[in-house]
Structures are given as C-alpha cells and as structure tokens.
C-alpha cells in the first residue's frame, strides 16, 4: 500500500486478484473512506492458466507499490531534484509485477502510472514499463527522497536501481545498477545513498559505491530478520521468532566505522511482524503482525508497545496518513497594515481545485485561489477566526479549518517584544540596550511620533539581528523577539514616497578639508509626472550624532580661524531650484539662504562649513517633460565641518518638494566623512 503526497488517496495492490481474476490496484479516498478507482497494474494480459485468481492459479498480479513524493519538474525544489528528461509535473506510482508460477512465464516488470490521470482514466494511465531481466521476482520497492531513483527488491537476492526520469523517457536504459544480497529479505534507505539491508540472520549497512562484501554487517544465529524501517539514523528491524516477533533497534557505532550495533534487546510485538511505519512526528511506530491479525503501536521514546489494534485477515503493508493542517505562515499575531501569510500543509496540491479564504470566519470569502497559500492584511486590531476551505477538482470538500489570528496595535506589540527580550537574554548590556530602544519607541508612539518610533525599532531590529546570527545554538525566543520587532517596523514604516525616489553618487567615501568633490543626485518622479513638477531638490550632510532637526545649534568658537570649531549638525545644505531659470542655493543649518546663483556662473557660495562652486555645478532633465532630473553639486568643506583635528562622519540625505508644497525626505542615501588636512 502507498499514499499519495498529502494522503488523500491510498493505492492498494490486489495480490490475490478478484473473481474473475484481475491484475489491478484499488484506489481508496481516505477522506470519505470509499473506493474511487480500479487501475490497471500492467499492460500484459492474464495468461490462459489463470482461472480462479491468485498467483498459485497462474495469475499475474502486482506485488509492491511506491509513489514518488516529488512531482517531475524542470526546476524542482529541495528535497526534490530535476529528473532526466521528464519535466511534465506529474506524480507517478511505481508497481512491481512478478511473473506467475507458470514455467513459461518469466516476464517481470516495473510499470509507471500517472497518479492523477488514473482517477479519470484508470484503464489507460500506464505511461511506461521497465522490463527486468527474465527470471526476476520483484516485490517491495522504495523511492529515494529526492525522487530521482526507485529501488526494487528482487526475491532472487538483488536490488535493482532505476532512474525515474529515464523510466519515462527511455525505459530500456532506466536500470542503473544492481546490488547482490543472496539472502535478501528487506531493505530501506533514508537518503538514497546509505542502505540498510536485512538478510535472514544479519543486517548490513552499505551504500551504492560499495559492494555488499564491503558492507558493515551485524549477524546473529537466533533472529530471522524480515523487515526494516528507518527512524533518523536508526534502523528498526522486524524479527520473526515464530509465534512471537520482535522489533530490534540498531544504531551505528563510529568507533568501528559506522557498524550496526544493537540499541535495545528487542521490543516484543505480535506473530510474524511484516510491515512498519512511523507517524509524522516520529513518536509512534506501527507494526503489522501477519500471524496475529493485529497492529502493534510502539512509543518510540519508551521503546514499548502502548496499544494493540485488531485488523482484518493477514495484514501486511502499512502506511500512515500525514496530518493536513492550516496555519499562519510563521506568525499567529500581526499588526494592522502588515500582511499575514496563511498556508495549508500536508494536502496534495495536485488534487486541489480551489481554496476559499475567510479572514474573518464569517462565511464571507475574501479570496479564492488555486494554491495552498495566501496572505491578508487586517486594517484594525482584534482577534479573528480565520477560516479556509479546500475543495478538490470535483468541488468536494477536502478540508475546512479555522485558526485564531490576533492583530495587535504597535503599542501592544512593543510590550510583547519587551517580554520576549527579557526571556531571550539574561541581564546584560545588550538586553538593556534593546529594552531602551523599545521604551523609546513606546514613548514616541504615545505622543504620535511614528517616525521616531520607527527609528528606535530599527535600532532594536539591527542589534537583535546581529545577536541571533552570532548564536551557535538557535534560540526560539530570540528569533521570536526579532520577528516581533520586524513586524513592528513593517507596521511603522512610512508610506511609499509620493514625490518619487532619489539616488545619490557617491554613496560613501571621504574628502579632506578644502578638497573639491562633486555629488550627483538623481530624482525620479512617479509615472505620469514631469520632473518640472518639482520645486526643489536638496542635498544635506548631517552629523551622525545629531539629526539636524533639533534645537541644538553648535557654532564655531569665537575668535580664531575655526580650526577648533565644533561641527554644526548640518555641514552642507545645497539646493537646486526648478524654474526659469533654474538656480542653486546654499543654506545654513536653519534653512536660511546664504547665497544663490545660476549654474555655470563664477560665483562661489559659502558658509562656515562648506562651499558650493556654481561654475562646476549643473543639471540635466530627461527631456522637457521627462520623469527625472540629474543634479551635480560641486562642493568642498571648510574647517568648521570637522572637530579639531579629528575626522567627522556625516549622513548623506536627499529631500524634495513639489509645486503643491508636498515634501518628501530627508531620505538617507549614503555617508561621507570630512577629514582634516595633513601637512607633511
């Protein structure tokens, strides 16, 4: 038996046939627990010797089935990989077909079936057949996690390795290799490289690059190993001890090169254990007991049977349907204006017809998608029962589920971040700094200063980001505190520019006092507007320890040449005015115009901290009504721009206004350092 990805359909091999005999697979709808299709297992007809069904009567029948967890895509994502020549996007099942007991019948094969097509065209969904050498007895099989290979167990003591891409595009060349195990009873692989193999009284750990003779084995004279399942790096081996079976857990021992070692003396289960599967959370192992007609449920942590479930006659295979769940993508809390993502996990995307999303859970469908994820932005704080309904292609309901979503105000979110920061970091200077940033943001929001709050939250996010990156062992609490801060920053982020966007070159660098430097600013207005709708474009260099907008104005010391002056918060404020004619201006840090003139003139405009050279300053619009204007500001800095003999760093900013008195900025676009002149 095998489940489709997501677990909606179970595929079951009819090993004993029906009356009249058949060579097919039953497909069960696991949601409604009803059969929905009977699918042909191979293209060969039943031989004449087949009369009443069953292999003993000479009938052909499928023996094993595996379904590829990865669709065939050209650009597959991890853990899936692209396959040789097959980019159809289909999901495939692989079915082993051994020959009958008729001596004249030696044909064995692996058929490849299109899982989705089989629901509509069950009698014609076989897409290819890989023929095995005459005399092969294929039984169980498995697909590697990346979907590129299917491994087929042959009861003659072989494992066939088949390329899943070539099985579609070139079935005659699809068999890549074979591995020889004379007493083979079962095998399992977790990564497509390392192989756990059981023989009658031994377990072997080997890989594709090694012959079994070089594999590392554990042998015993008492056990009869008949099956194996993998739990991480452990092999859970089924041992048939006649009336009572056991599950023996093996680990690998690094001291002997990774050889198998017994991890426990054996977990008693029912008679003739034959199949094993693990729940998705890996906490339970379920074992089919063929002689007892039961399933043993083992707690993998306790290594003990915690329940025994009666079944029908002769249970062999087992598969566990993974959970289908509906969760927010990453966060169950959010803030107004910040999108929250939603994802349905565990469902078979290939079977989905449509998905209805109800963010308020009030039967009002806000979005309908064909995918299993979306996002929604709530406008106001509150708690909302977000609901999703997933429909299949026939319109039947696959899932209806509701999750609570809490939308906080930024003030509430800051308090949440404070609590997480207290938990994430023991008392330290970093914790104190983070809490100070959050307190500053909270205080700024209380008086309506979203810009200041946004700056404080950005400081919090930057510090916490560096801390999280430095951790050798990830901290869920610190990561949650960071996510909370990032969400607050997204909520407080200023709205998109209404006047356009600016660019500045160079974005960073330095110049000495008196050294000429040209800053090139480019401003682009939104679509449909002309650069001539601008009133002016300003370039400012603002000292990093001040924001240039407070009331603190530091001036050069009286009496002297300015070498001992304390730098002003704004070392340079140069303005380009759009007009007829267009002009340049130099302003002081109070936005008073110190001087103005037309580009190309011989005038030099000057403050105590900078000079603007009109002869070398210029502008160029992108046509008379184009969207952008490029402005060259030719400047140098005076001794008043530095502190004594120390270099002074500045933030480079652009701001713009338009004829309607709209203002955008200042936008920080770079940094610049003014150095003192060094004399040799």
LINNOR-V30356 format. One record per backbone hydrogen bond with DSSP energy under -1.0 kcal/mol. CO is the residue of the C=O (numbers start at 1). NH is the residue of the N-H. E is the energy in kcal/mol with one decimal. If there is no record, write none. Layout:
CO_NH_E / CO_NH_E
This chain:
2_11_-3.4 / 4_7_-3.2 / 8_30_-2.6 / 9_4_-2.4 / 10_28_-3.0 / 11_2_-2.1 / 12_26_-2.7 / 13_15_-1.3 / 23_41_-2.0 / 24_14_-1.7 / 25_39_-2.9 / 26_12_-2.7 / 27_36_-2.9 / 27_37_-1.2 / 28_10_-2.3 / 29_33_-1.8 / 29_34_-1.2 / 34_29_-3.4 / 37_27_-2.7 / 39_25_-2.3 / 47_50_-1.9 / 54_57_-1.0 / 54_59_-1.6 / 55_58_-2.2 / 64_96_-2.0 / 66_94_-3.2 / 71_73_-1.1 / 72_89_-3.6 / 77_80_-1.8 / 90_72_-2.1 / 91_115_-2.5 / 92_68_-2.7 / 93_113_-2.7 / 94_66_-1.9 / 95_111_-2.3 / 96_63_-2.8 / 97_109_-1.8 / 102_105_-2.4 / 106_135_-1.6 / 108_132_-2.5 / 109_97_-2.8 / 110_130_-3.1 / 111_95_-2.2 / 112_127_-2.8 / 112_128_-1.2 / 113_93_-2.5 / 114_118_-1.8 / 117_121_-3.7 / 121_124_-1.6 / 122_40_-1.7 / 125_114_-2.5 / 128_112_-2.6 / 130_110_-2.3 / 133_136_-1.8 / 137_155_-2.9 / 140_153_-2.9 / 142_151_-3.4 / 144_147_-2.3 / 146_81_-2.0 / 148_164_-2.2 / 149_144_-2.5 / 150_162_-2.6 / 151_142_-2.2 / 152_160_-2.8 / 153_139_-2.9 / 154_157_-2.4 / 154_158_-1.6 / 157_181_-3.3 / 158_154_-3.1 / 159_179_-2.2 / 160_152_-2.9 / 161_176_-3.2 / 161_177_-1.1 / 162_150_-2.4 / 163_167_-1.8 / 165_168_-1.3 / 165_169_-2.2 / 166_170_-2.6 / 170_173_-2.0 / 171_174_-1.1 / 174_163_-2.9 / 177_161_-2.6 / 179_159_-1.9 / 181_184_-1.9 / 186_198_-2.7 / 188_196_-2.7 / 193_208_-1.0 / 195_206_-2.3 / 196_188_-2.1 / 197_204_-3.2 / 198_185_-3.1 / 198_186_-1.4 / 200_225_-1.6 / 201_220_-2.9 / 202_199_-2.9 / 203_218_-2.5 / 204_197_-2.9 / 205_216_-2.5 / 206_195_-2.9 / 207_210_-1.8 / 211_214_-2.1 / 212_215_-1.5 / 216_205_-2.8 / 218_203_-2.4 / 224_240_-2.7 / 227_238_-2.7 / 229_236_-3.6 / 231_234_-2.0 / 234_231_-2.2 / 235_250_-2.8 / 236_229_-2.2 / 237_248_-2.7 / 238_226_-2.8 / 238_227_-1.0 / 239_246_-2.3 / 241_244_-1.9 / 245_269_-2.4 / 246_239_-3.0 / 247_267_-2.4 / 248_237_-3.0 / 249_263_-3.7 / 250_235_-2.2 / 251_261_-2.7 / 253_256_-1.5 / 253_258_-2.4 / 253_259_-1.0 / 254_257_-1.8 / 259_253_-2.4 / 261_251_-2.6 / 267_247_-1.6 / 271_291_-1.8 / 272_290_-2.2 / 275_288_-2.2 / 277_286_-3.0 / 279_282_-1.9 / 283_300_-2.3 / 284_279_-2.1 / 285_298_-3.3 / 286_277_-1.8 / 287_296_-2.6 / 288_274_-2.3 / 289_293_-1.5 / 289_294_-1.4 / 293_311_-2.6 / 294_289_-3.1 / 295_309_-3.1 / 296_287_-2.5 / 297_306_-3.0 / 297_307_-1.2 / 298_285_-2.5 / 299_303_-2.2 / 299_304_-1.1 / 304_299_-2.8 / 307_297_-3.1 / 309_295_-2.2 / 325_345_-2.7 / 327_343_-2.8 / 328_330_-1.5 / 332_406_-2.1 / 334_408_-3.5 / 335_338_-2.1 / 340_376_-2.1 / 341_329_-3.2 / 342_374_-2.1 / 343_327_-2.5 / 345_325_-2.4 / 348_351_-1.9 / 349_352_-1.0 / 354_391_-3.0 / 355_369_-2.4 / 356_389_-2.2 / 357_366_-2.3 / 357_367_-1.3 / 358_361_-1.1 / 358_387_-2.9 / 367_357_-2.9 / 369_355_-2.8 / 372_344_-2.6 / 374_342_-3.0 / 376_340_-2.7 / 378_337_-2.0 / 382_407_-3.6 / 384_386_-1.5 / 384_405_-2.7 / 386_403_-2.6 / 387_358_-3.3 / 388_401_-2.0 / 389_356_-3.0 / 390_398_-3.7 / 390_399_-1.4 / 391_353_-2.9 / 391_354_-1.5 / 392_395_-1.8 / 396_392_-2.9 / 399_390_-2.9 / 401_388_-2.4 / 403_386_-1.4 / 405_384_-3.0 / 406_334_-2.2 / 407_382_-2.4 / 409_413_-2.5 / 410_414_-2.1 / 411_415_-1.6 / 412_416_-1.9 / 413_417_-2.5 / 414_418_-2.2 / 415_419_-2.0 / 416_420_-2.2 / 417_421_-2.6 / 418_422_-2.1 / 419_423_-1.5 / 420_424_-2.6 / 421_425_-1.7 / 428_432_-2.3 / 429_433_-2.4 / 430_434_-2.8 / 431_435_-2.6 / 432_436_-2.1 / 433_437_-2.1 / 434_438_-2.2 / 435_439_-2.6 / 436_440_-2.5 / 437_441_-2.2 / 438_442_-2.5 / 439_443_-2.6 / 440_444_-2.2 / 441_445_-2.3 / 442_446_-2.0 / 444_449_-2.9 / 445_448_-1.6 / 448_450_-1.4 / 449_453_-1.9 / 450_454_-2.6 / 451_455_-1.9 / 452_456_-2.2 / 453_457_-2.4 / 454_458_-2.1 / 455_459_-1.7 / 456_460_-2.0 / 457_461_-2.8 / 458_462_-2.6 / 459_463_-2.3 / 460_464_-2.4 / 461_465_-2.5 / 462_466_-1.8 / 463_467_-1.8 / 464_468_-2.7 / 465_469_-2.2 / 466_470_-1.2 / 475_479_-2.4 / 476_480_-2.4 / 477_481_-2.5 / 478_482_-2.2 / 479_483_-2.5 / 480_484_-2.4 / 481_485_-2.0 / 482_486_-2.6 / 483_487_-2.1 / 484_488_-2.2 / 485_489_-2.6 / 486_490_-2.1 / 487_491_-2.0 / 488_492_-2.1 / 489_493_-1.2 / 501_524_-2.7 / 503_522_-2.6 / 505_520_-3.3 / 507_671_-2.7 / 509_673_-1.7 / 511_675_-2.6 / 512_515_-2.3 / 517_635_-2.9 / 519_633_-3.1 / 520_505_-2.0 / 521_631_-3.5 / 522_503_-2.3 / 523_629_-2.0 / 524_501_-2.3 / 526_529_-1.7 / 530_533_-2.3 / 531_534_-1.7 / 533_659_-2.0 / 535_578_-2.3 / 536_657_-1.9 / 537_576_-2.6 / 538_655_-1.6 / 539_574_-2.6 / 540_653_-3.0 / 541_571_-2.1 / 541_572_-1.1 / 542_651_-3.3 / 543_546_-1.6 / 562_565_-1.7 / 569_543_-3.8 / 572_541_-2.1 / 573_587_-3.0 / 574_539_-3.0 / 575_585_-2.6 / 576_537_-2.1 / 577_583_-1.3 / 583_577_-3.1 / 584_597_-2.0 / 585_575_-2.9 / 586_594_-3.1 / 586_595_-1.3 / 588_591_-2.1 / 592_588_-2.3 / 595_586_-2.3 / 597_584_-3.1 / 598_601_-1.6 / 603_614_-1.7 / 605_612_-2.9 / 609_638_-2.3 / 610_607_-2.9 / 611_636_-1.5 / 612_605_-2.6 / 614_600_-3.2 / 618_632_-3.2 / 620_630_-2.7 / 621_623_-1.9 / 626_531_-2.8 / 627_525_-2.9 / 628_622_-2.5 / 629_523_-2.4 / 630_620_-2.3 / 631_521_-3.0 / 632_618_-1.5 / 633_519_-2.5 / 634_613_-3.0 / 635_517_-2.7 / 636_611_-2.6 / 637_514_-2.3 / 638_641_-2.3 / 639_642_-1.7 / 643_646_-2.3 / 648_674_-2.5 / 649_544_-1.2 / 650_672_-2.4 / 651_542_-2.4 / 652_669_-2.6 / 652_670_-1.2 / 653_540_-2.5 / 654_667_-3.2 / 655_538_-3.1 / 656_664_-2.9 / 657_535_-3.3 / 657_536_-1.3 / 658_661_-1.9 / 662_658_-1.7 / 664_656_-2.5 / 667_654_-1.9 / 670_652_-2.4 / 672_650_-2.9 / 673_511_-2.0 / 674_648_-2.6 / 675_513_-2.1
